[in-house]
Structures are given as structure tokens and as C-alpha cells.
Amino acid sequence: MINNHLRTPAFSDDGPRRIGLIVPSSNTTMETEIPSLLADLRQEHTFHASRARLHTVDAESLAAMVADSDRCARELSDARVDVLAYACLVAVMASGPGAHERIEERLTKIARDNGCDAPVVSSAGALVRTVQELKLRRVAVVAPYVPALTEVVVAYLRGYGIEVTDWVTLGVADNCDVGRLDPASLLGHVDQLDLSNADGIVLSACVQMPSLPAIAPVESRTGLPVITAATSTAREILTALDLPMVGTAGGAALSDDASRCVSK
């Protein structure tokens, strides 16, 4: 005998928070560093990524990836994520002054039109806002890009009133190679910076350059607050979800007491 009774499904409003990431197709870092930074979060959460094609970090490829982010936002909004983070800093900054504001607004509209109310943040916007919120008026920067792209990042920050006192760039154009950089080498790169006028350090101005193991040693060695593209993005994910900072593993960006590092 066939049982044809229709059962009413049960839905819960108390399930895990869904965190959506738009990442370059060659990125191997954000899907490891962001979960690591949020590992101690008491609120249950899951990660969901959509990938936009990018291999070589050049102007043409970056522009194509920005255009592809619309598709990614639609895909992630299908999953009804609770927050959507666009994780490619230089692609946004290379789109011109104020680009993160325009792109966050555009991706928000795409998600809304698809029935998803998730707030949208970007790594570019997160870095700018984190520097401003921590009142770091002068920063030194470490980046993996070819010099011309690092100059774009420096100019972008300066456009928001953030003075870049010194910077080091590594000249790596292949994004897969960026993901293979040894974070331990960052201490040596920081030693090359003139920090005499800096209020803080942007240790990795790139979502692909690994940096988490170096944050605490650099803060300890320099006595300066250290932020990265990844820690700034994690900070804004937590803010968008109305959740507390998760501790000091991510340095100044994820500390409830951002003044714990004494600036020079």
C-alpha cells in the first residue's frame, strides 16, 4: 500500500550563518585564511565560494574579473548567503577612484534583485575602512604585485586620505605563484621598510598573499598595528553579521582593543 500523505517540511531560522566569498579562480588563500580567522566564532557558520577567472595579475585580466563578479553575486545569492564578500583587492582598486563603493553597490543590487538581502563587502573597501576605523593615518605597505599595480594601490589609499609612508613590492605577476609565497619571508620585507613615520603596517595588500603566521611576529617586532586584506575582510564579515571580534589571532583588525599596539 502506497502512503501518499504530504508532509510539511520544517525550516529553521537558527541555522548556520552562510558566508559567501567571490574569489579569483586562481586564489588559494582566502578560502583558508578567512575560515582560520573565524574558526573560534561561536556562531555556527559555513562558507560558500564562487570563482571568477583570473590567472595573470594584469590590467586586462583584472577588468575581466570585475565584470565576472556579477555572475558570482547571482550564484551566491541563489544560496541565500547572510553576507557576501568580494575578495579581490587590486581588481577593484584598478577600476579607479571610489571603485569599491560603486562595486559594492552594484553587487548589492544584483543580490537584492535575486531575492537575497545579504550585505556586500569588498576586500578593497574593507582595507580602506579598517585603516580609517583604527585611525591609522600613515601606513607602510607590503604587496606582491608588479610595481605599477602596487602604485595603483598606494594611489587608491591616498585618495581616501591615507598616507603611504613607504612600500615594498615583490613583482610577482602569476597569481598562483603569489599564493605560494612564504609568509615567513614577510618579516624580512618589513625590515626593508622605513617605519619611522608609520602608524601601522598593511602586511599583505593582497587577498592571495599568505600572511597570517607573520602578523603577531611583525606586531611584536615593530610595536605597530598590523592589518591585511584578509583580516580586514574578516572584520567586515563579522560586522555585517553583527557578531563580535573573535580575538587577537588576526592582529589589530580583529582585536576588541585596537590600541593594544603602541604606535611609534
C-alpha positions in Angstrom: 0.0 0.0 0.0 1.4 3.4 -1.0 1.4 6.2 1.6 0.6 9.4 -0.2 0.5 11.7 2.8 2.1 15.0 2.2 4.4 16.1 5.0 5.1 19.7 5.8 8.9 20.4 5.8 10.5 22.1 8.8 12.7 25.1 8.4 14.9 26.8 11.0 15.8 30.4 11.4 18.6 29.4 13.8 20.8 27.5 11.3 24.4 28.3 10.5 25.3 31.7 9.1 26.2 31.4 5.4 29.3 33.4 4.4 29.6 33.9 0.6 33.0 34.6 -1.0 33.7 35.8 -4.5 37.3 34.9 -5.2 39.6 34.8 -8.2 39.7 31.4 -9.8 43.5 31.1 -9.1 43.1 32.1 -5.4 44.1 29.5 -2.8 44.4 31.8 0.2 41.0 33.4 1.1 39.2 30.1 1.4 41.8 29.1 4.0 42.7 32.3 5.8 39.1 33.6 6.4 37.9 30.2 7.8 41.0 30.2 10.0 40.4 33.7 11.3 36.8 32.8 12.1 37.5 29.3 13.5 36.8 30.5 17.1 33.5 32.0 16.2 30.8 30.6 18.5 28.0 31.2 15.9 27.9 28.1 13.6 28.8 29.2 10.1 29.5 27.8 6.6 31.5 29.1 3.7 30.4 29.2 0.0 32.5 30.4 -2.8 32.0 31.4 -6.4 35.1 31.9 -8.6 35.8 34.4 -11.3 38.5 33.7 -13.9 41.9 35.2 -13.1 45.4 33.9 -13.7 47.8 36.7 -14.5 47.5 39.8 -12.4 47.4 42.5 -15.2 45.0 45.3 -16.0 43.1 43.4 -18.7 42.6 40.3 -16.6 41.6 42.3 -13.6 38.9 44.2 -15.5 37.5 40.9 -16.9 37.3 39.5 -13.4 35.5 42.5 -12.1 32.9 42.1 -14.8 32.6 38.4 -14.0 31.7 39.3 -10.4 28.1 40.0 -11.4 27.6 36.3 -12.2 29.3 35.3 -9.0 27.0 37.5 -6.9 23.9 35.9 -8.6 25.2 32.4 -7.9 25.9 33.2 -4.2 22.6 34.9 -3.8 20.9 31.8 -5.0 22.3 30.2 -1.8 20.7 32.9 0.3 24.0 33.8 2.0 23.9 36.0 5.0 26.9 38.1 3.9 28.7 38.4 0.6 32.4 39.3 0.4 34.1 40.2 -2.9 37.7 39.1 -2.2 40.0 40.7 -4.8 41.6 43.9 -3.6 43.6 45.1 -6.6 41.0 44.2 -9.2 38.7 46.7 -7.5 41.3 49.4 -6.9 42.5 49.2 -10.5 38.9 50.2 -11.5 39.6 53.8 -10.5 38.9 56.1 -7.5 35.9 55.2 -5.4 35.6 51.8 -7.2 34.8 49.8 -4.1 31.8 52.0 -3.3 30.4 51.5 -6.8 31.1 47.8 -7.0 29.6 47.1 -3.5 26.5 49.0 -4.5 26.2 47.1 -7.8 26.7 43.7 -6.3 24.2 44.6 -3.6 21.6 45.4 -6.2 22.2 42.2 -8.1 21.7 40.2 -4.8 18.6 42.1 -4.0 17.1 41.6 -7.5 17.7 37.9 -6.9 15.8 37.9 -3.6 18.8 38.0 -1.3 19.2 40.7 1.3 22.8 39.9 2.2 25.1 42.9 2.9 28.0 43.1 0.4 31.6 44.0 1.4 34.8 44.0 -0.6 38.4 43.5 0.4 39.3 46.8 -1.1 36.6 48.7 0.8 37.3 46.6 4.0 41.0 47.6 3.9 40.2 51.3 3.5 37.5 51.3 6.2 39.6 49.3 8.6 42.6 51.7 8.3 40.2 54.6 8.9 38.4 53.0 11.8 41.7 52.2 13.5 42.8 55.8 12.9 45.9 54.8 11.1 46.7 58.0 9.2 50.1 56.8 7.9 50.8 53.2 6.8 53.6 51.2 5.3 52.6 48.6 2.8 53.8 45.2 1.6 52.4 43.9 -1.7 53.2 41.1 -4.1 52.3 42.9 -7.3 54.4 44.2 -10.1 55.4 47.8 -9.2 52.8 49.5 -11.5 49.9 47.7 -9.7 51.3 48.5 -6.3 51.4 52.1 -7.3 47.7 51.8 -8.1 47.0 50.5 -4.6 49.1 53.3 -3.0 47.3 56.0 -5.0 43.9 54.4 -4.1 44.7 54.6 -0.4 45.9 58.1 -0.7 42.7 59.0 -2.4 41.0 58.2 0.9 43.3 60.4 2.9 45.6 57.5 3.9 49.3 58.4 3.6 51.5 55.6 2.5 54.9 56.4 4.0 56.8 53.5 2.4 56.1 50.4 0.4 57.8 47.1 -0.7 56.5 45.1 -3.7 57.6 41.7 -4.8 57.0 41.9 -8.6 55.0 38.6 -8.8 52.6 38.6 -11.8 51.3 35.0 -11.7 48.5 34.7 -9.1 49.2 31.1 -8.4 52.8 32.0 -7.5 51.5 34.7 -5.2 49.6 32.0 -3.3 52.9 30.1 -2.9 54.8 32.9 -1.2 56.3 32.0 2.2 54.6 34.2 4.9 57.8 33.8 7.0 59.6 36.0 4.4 57.3 38.9 5.3 59.4 39.7 8.4 62.4 40.3 6.1 60.3 42.5 3.8 59.1 44.6 6.8 62.7 45.1 7.8 63.2 46.9 4.5 60.5 49.4 5.3 61.1 52.9 6.8 58.6 52.8 9.7 59.7 55.9 11.4 56.6 57.9 10.4 54.1 55.0 10.2 51.1 54.5 12.4 50.5 50.9 11.2 51.5 48.3 8.6 49.5 46.8 5.8 51.3 43.5 5.8 49.5 42.0 2.8 47.8 44.3 0.4 46.5 41.3 -1.5 44.0 38.6 -0.7 46.2 35.9 -2.3 49.5 36.6 -0.5 49.5 34.4 2.7 50.3 36.4 5.8 48.5 35.1 9.0 51.6 33.4 10.6 53.5 36.6 10.3 51.0 39.1 11.8 51.9 38.5 15.5 55.7 38.4 15.0 55.6 41.7 13.0 53.4 43.4 15.6 55.7 42.2 18.3 58.9 43.3 16.4 57.6 46.7 15.3 55.2 47.7 18.1 52.8 48.8 15.3 49.2 47.6 14.5 49.3 45.1 11.6 46.3 44.6 9.2 46.0 42.7 6.0 43.4 42.3 3.1 42.2 39.1 4.7 41.9 40.4 8.3 40.1 43.5 7.2 37.7 41.4 5.2 37.1 39.1 8.2 36.4 42.2 10.3 33.8 43.4 7.9 32.2 39.9 7.6 31.8 39.9 11.4 30.4 43.4 11.5 27.9 42.6 8.7 26.7 39.6 10.7 26.5 41.7 13.9 29.0 39.4 15.6 31.8 40.2 18.0 35.5 40.2 17.0 37.0 36.8 17.6 40.2 37.6 19.3 43.8 38.7 18.5 44.9 35.9 16.1 44.2 38.3 13.3 46.1 41.2 14.8 44.7 44.7 15.1 41.8 44.3 12.7 40.2 41.6 14.8 41.0 43.0 18.3 38.4 44.5 20.5 41.2 46.7 21.7 42.8 48.0 18.5 45.0 50.3 20.5 46.8 47.4 22.2 49.8 48.0 19.8 51.7 51.2 20.7 52.4 53.2 17.6 55.8 54.8 17.2 
